[in-house]
Amino acid sequence: MSIPSIITMLNLLSGCVAILLSFHDIALAGLMILLAGVLDFVDGLAARVLDAYSDFGKELDSLADMVSFGVAPSFILFQLLHMSLIVKNPGFSFDSLAGTEILILLCSFLPAVFASLRLARFNLESSKKDSFIGLPSPAAGIFFASAGYIFLTTDTRWVQEALLNTPLLMVLNIGLSLLMIAPLPMFNIKFRNFRFAGNKIRYLFALPSLFMVIWWGLQSIPVIILYYILLSLILLLVREAGMRPD
């Protein structure tokens, strides 16, 4: 078995551990998903360095991503939505769920459903080095993972209240889930070289993102992902206007 495949299986293991931890500590579960994100990057890097691409590795990578960035984040989202319902109704109980509450909790697993659609479609597409169609599942999964981490580690009251706001959580849930299958070109953040020419959009993303990480730490991750989506939309509009952003 190749080294990239072993790293991919560690990604999968991190996702499985995140699911288990989500029942007890969504901050730690979120960190395990962030670790899976690092491993997902490293396995691709290892495949390029070792020239170890294979159809087997591609399928294994999608299966691991489905768990780590689809199922595991859905469990974190479930816990956030569950707590948001308790805040809204202190008498909330699983023994007496209303129809709306059942629907809200079931919607927790939209990231898993749409990640599966996203990854299945990605495997059927021809490889594109400079862009993806739809929001990559790791970006969506890491968004919810970081939300769980931030909720338990921040002292900022309005942030905690926002993360337990049921309508806001549902908007983010549905929005990011639909973006995974939207016919929207999303630029690839990976640098093939470090020349400014051909990498303008990547530098425009990477440098502010690095500043945000230095300034806010892991709490910057949701903002960075939203910034990535915004830049992709701007890039699409620029291209449709006939300009050359890169």
C-alpha positions as CSV (number, residue, x, y, z in Angstrom):
1,M,0.0,0.0,0.0
2,S,1.3,3.4,-0.9
3,I,2.3,6.2,1.5
4,P,-0.5,8.6,0.3
5,S,-3.1,5.8,0.9
6,I,-1.8,5.3,4.4
7,I,-2.1,9.1,5.1
8,T,-5.6,9.0,3.6
9,M,-6.6,6.2,6.0
10,L,-5.3,8.4,8.9
11,N,-7.6,11.1,7.6
12,L,-10.5,8.6,7.7
13,L,-9.5,7.5,11.3
14,S,-9.5,11.2,12.4
15,G,-13.1,11.5,11.0
16,C,-14.2,8.4,12.9
17,V,-12.7,9.7,16.1
18,A,-14.4,13.1,15.5
19,I,-17.8,11.4,15.3
20,L,-17.2,9.6,18.6
21,L,-16.0,12.8,20.3
22,S,-18.9,14.9,19.0
23,F,-21.2,13.2,21.7
24,H,-18.9,14.6,24.5
25,D,-16.8,17.5,23.3
26,I,-17.5,19.2,20.0
27,A,-14.4,21.4,20.3
28,L,-12.1,18.4,20.4
29,A,-14.2,16.8,17.6
30,G,-13.7,19.9,15.6
31,L,-10.0,19.7,16.1
32,M,-10.0,16.1,14.8
33,I,-11.7,17.3,11.6
34,L,-9.1,20.0,11.3
35,L,-6.5,17.3,11.6
36,A,-8.2,15.4,8.9
37,G,-8.1,18.5,6.7
38,V,-4.3,18.7,7.2
39,L,-4.0,15.0,6.4
40,D,-6.1,15.4,3.3
41,F,-3.7,18.1,2.1
42,V,-0.7,16.0,3.0
43,D,-1.9,12.9,1.1
44,G,-2.3,14.9,-2.1
45,L,1.1,16.5,-1.6
46,A,2.7,13.1,-1.0
47,A,1.0,11.7,-4.2
48,R,2.4,14.6,-6.2
49,V,5.9,14.3,-4.8
50,L,6.0,10.5,-5.1
51,D,4.1,10.4,-8.3
52,A,1.8,7.9,-6.7
53,Y,-1.5,8.7,-8.3
54,S,-4.0,5.8,-8.8
55,D,-7.7,5.2,-9.2
56,F,-7.6,3.3,-6.0
57,G,-6.2,6.3,-4.1
58,K,-8.8,8.6,-5.7
59,E,-11.7,6.4,-4.5
60,L,-10.2,5.9,-1.1
61,D,-9.7,9.7,-0.7
62,S,-13.3,10.3,-1.5
63,L,-14.5,7.7,1.0
64,A,-12.3,9.3,3.7
65,D,-13.5,12.8,2.8
66,M,-17.1,11.6,3.0
67,V,-16.6,10.5,6.7
68,S,-14.3,13.3,7.8
69,F,-16.0,16.3,6.0
70,G,-19.5,15.0,5.5
71,V,-20.6,12.7,8.3
72,A,-18.4,14.0,11.2
73,P,-19.3,17.7,10.7
74,S,-23.0,16.7,10.5
75,F,-22.8,15.3,14.0
76,I,-21.2,18.5,15.3
77,L,-24.0,20.5,13.5
78,F,-26.5,18.2,15.2
79,Q,-25.2,19.0,18.6
80,L,-25.2,22.8,17.9
81,L,-28.8,22.6,16.6
82,H,-29.8,20.4,19.5
83,M,-28.4,23.0,22.0
84,S,-30.0,25.9,20.0
85,L,-33.4,24.2,20.4
86,I,-32.8,23.9,24.2
87,V,-32.0,27.6,24.4
88,K,-35.2,28.4,22.5
89,N,-37.2,26.0,24.6
90,P,-35.7,25.0,27.9
91,G,-38.3,22.2,28.2
92,F,-37.0,20.6,25.0
93,S,-37.0,16.8,25.1
94,F,-36.4,14.0,22.6
95,D,-39.4,12.3,24.1
96,S,-41.8,15.0,22.9
97,L,-40.3,16.3,19.6
98,A,-42.5,18.6,17.5
99,G,-42.6,18.1,13.8
100,T,-40.5,21.3,13.2
101,E,-37.9,20.1,15.7
102,I,-37.6,16.7,14.0
103,L,-37.1,18.4,10.6
104,I,-34.4,20.8,12.0
105,L,-32.5,17.9,13.6
106,L,-32.7,15.8,10.5
107,C,-31.4,18.7,8.5
108,S,-28.2,18.4,10.5
109,F,-27.2,15.7,8.1
110,L,-27.5,17.7,5.0
111,P,-23.7,18.2,4.8
112,A,-23.3,14.4,4.7
113,V,-25.9,14.0,2.0
114,F,-24.6,16.8,-0.2
115,A,-20.9,15.9,0.4
116,S,-21.7,12.4,-1.0
117,L,-23.3,14.0,-4.1
118,R,-20.3,16.4,-4.4
119,L,-17.7,13.7,-4.1
120,A,-19.5,11.2,-6.4
121,R,-19.7,13.9,-9.1
122,F,-16.1,14.9,-8.5
123,N,-14.9,11.4,-9.2
124,L,-16.7,11.4,-12.5
125,E,-15.3,14.7,-13.7
126,S,-12.1,15.0,-15.6
127,S,-9.3,16.4,-13.4
128,K,-9.1,20.2,-13.3
129,K,-6.0,21.7,-11.7
130,D,-7.1,25.3,-11.5
131,S,-10.7,25.1,-10.4
132,F,-13.4,23.0,-8.9
133,I,-17.1,23.0,-9.6
134,G,-18.9,23.5,-6.4
135,L,-17.6,24.2,-2.9
136,P,-15.0,21.4,-1.9
137,S,-16.4,19.2,0.8
138,P,-13.4,19.8,3.1
139,A,-14.2,23.5,3.1
140,A,-17.8,23.0,4.1
141,G,-16.9,20.3,6.7
142,I,-14.2,22.4,8.3
143,F,-16.5,25.3,8.5
144,F,-18.9,23.4,10.8
145,A,-16.0,21.7,12.6
146,S,-14.5,25.2,13.5
147,A,-18.0,26.3,14.6
148,G,-18.0,23.6,17.2
149,Y,-14.5,24.4,18.3
150,I,-15.3,28.2,18.6
151,F,-18.5,27.7,20.5
152,L,-16.7,25.9,23.4
153,T,-13.5,28.0,23.4
154,T,-14.6,31.6,22.8
155,D,-15.5,34.1,25.6
156,T,-17.3,36.4,23.2
157,R,-21.0,36.3,24.1
158,W,-22.4,37.4,20.7
159,V,-20.4,34.7,18.9
160,Q,-21.8,32.0,21.3
161,E,-25.3,33.4,20.8
162,A,-24.9,33.4,17.0
163,L,-23.7,29.7,17.1
164,L,-26.9,28.8,19.0
165,N,-29.2,30.7,16.8
166,T,-31.4,28.1,15.0
167,P,-32.3,30.2,11.9
168,L,-28.7,31.3,11.4
169,L,-27.5,27.7,11.7
170,M,-30.1,26.5,9.3
171,V,-29.2,29.2,6.7
172,L,-25.5,28.3,6.9
173,N,-26.4,24.6,6.8
174,I,-28.6,24.8,3.7
175,G,-26.4,27.4,2.0
176,L,-23.1,25.6,2.3
177,S,-24.7,22.2,1.5
178,L,-26.2,23.6,-1.7
179,L,-22.9,25.3,-2.6
180,M,-21.2,21.9,-2.7
181,I,-23.3,20.9,-5.7
182,A,-23.8,24.4,-7.2
183,P,-22.4,24.9,-10.8
184,L,-20.0,27.5,-9.4
185,P,-16.3,27.4,-10.3
186,M,-14.2,27.6,-7.2
187,F,-10.5,28.3,-7.6
188,N,-7.9,25.8,-6.4
189,I,-5.9,27.3,-3.5
190,K,-2.9,25.0,-4.2
191,F,0.2,26.7,-5.7
192,R,1.9,24.9,-8.5
193,N,4.7,27.5,-8.3
194,F,5.3,30.7,-6.3
195,R,5.4,33.1,-9.3
196,F,2.9,36.0,-8.9
197,A,1.9,35.6,-12.5
198,G,-0.8,33.0,-12.7
199,N,-1.3,33.0,-8.9
200,K,-2.8,36.5,-8.2
201,I,-6.0,35.1,-6.9
202,R,-4.2,32.6,-4.7
203,Y,-2.0,35.3,-3.2
204,L,-5.1,37.5,-2.8
205,F,-6.6,34.6,-0.8
206,A,-3.5,33.3,1.1
207,L,-2.0,36.5,2.4
208,P,-5.2,37.9,4.1
209,S,-6.0,34.4,5.4
210,L,-2.6,34.1,6.9
211,F,-3.0,37.5,8.6
212,M,-6.4,36.4,10.0
213,V,-5.0,33.1,11.4
214,I,-2.1,35.0,13.1
215,W,-4.6,37.6,14.5
216,W,-7.5,35.4,15.5
217,G,-6.2,31.9,15.4
218,L,-8.6,29.0,14.7
219,Q,-11.5,31.3,15.2
220,S,-10.7,32.9,11.8
221,I,-11.5,29.7,9.9
222,P,-15.2,30.4,9.2
223,V,-14.3,33.9,8.0
224,I,-11.6,32.5,5.8
225,I,-14.0,30.0,4.2
226,L,-16.6,32.7,3.6
227,Y,-13.8,34.8,2.1
228,Y,-12.9,32.0,-0.2
229,I,-16.5,31.7,-1.4
230,L,-16.7,35.5,-2.0
231,L,-13.4,35.5,-3.9
232,S,-14.7,32.7,-6.1
233,L,-17.9,34.6,-6.9
234,I,-15.9,37.8,-7.7
235,L,-13.5,35.8,-9.9
236,L,-16.5,34.4,-11.8
237,L,-18.0,37.8,-12.3
238,V,-14.7,39.2,-13.5
239,R,-14.3,36.4,-16.0
240,E,-17.9,36.9,-17.3
241,A,-17.0,40.5,-17.8
242,G,-14.2,39.4,-20.1
243,M,-11.3,40.5,-17.8
244,R,-8.3,38.4,-17.0
245,P,-7.8,38.2,-13.2
246,D,-4.9,35.8,-13.2
